[in-house]
Amino acid sequence: MPADVGGLWRDHRRSVGVRRAACASKTGLTPRQRAEVDRLILQQRRMREVVEDILSLAEELKGTTIEAVLAKSDFALGLEAVFGGRILDQRPPPPPPPQRAREASRTQRLNLPENVLLSKGFDQAGTPYYAISHPGLGPVGRIIIGSTPDHQTRLDAEVAGAPTDPAFDRRRELVGLVLKEIERVISFRLPG
């Protein structure tokens, strides 16, 4: 990862943590504002994954950029062409990321069950929720985001369908898994 980009990303990550802490300490957030803060936290984590993937790909491709090719001698380029490239690149592969970085990346991802989709909505009273759907089960349920009297985020779950429906237990299981995953990601604290 280029040093300047990595430094900017670390600064951005720190400032997001500071903003999140500031938002969490404000007692005047409405349920809709709190839900929006939580949605933005989840979105920022998904964007971080994309940026990390882009930076990883850029690191892999930096040896094949026009600048890298022009910096090599004709002899080196000829040898690489004859022997299938990278024969002169004797540098060892980069070390794997530290355990703390791997753990932080793993714990910040929203890992939904297979084929489960979330879509954001608001009910008639303006209360935010995430609708849960599955291609085989249809509407599964929803996670309703509210506020407690002490201004904490409250998550409630509803399961779609009647309890006598044969697929009701599977829907209830999926809603429970999604609820636990959202709770885990929202409650994750950034280090520092």
HELIX and SHEET records of a PDB file:
HELIX    1   1 ALA A    3  SER A   25  1                                  23    
HELIX    2   2 PRO A   31  LEU A   61  1                                  31    
HELIX    3   3 LYS A   62  THR A   64  5                                   3    
HELIX    4   4 ILE A   66  ALA A   71  1                                   6    
HELIX    5   5 ASP A   74  VAL A   82  1                                   9    
HELIX    6   6 GLN A   99  THR A  107  1                                   9    
HELIX    7   7 PHE A  168  SER A  187  1                                  20    
SHEET    1   A 4 LEU A 117  PHE A 122  0                                        
SHEET    2   A 4 PRO A 128  HIS A 134 -1                                        
SHEET    3   A 4 GLY A 138  SER A 147 -1                                        
SHEET    4   A 4 THR A 153  VAL A 159 -1                                        
END                                                                             
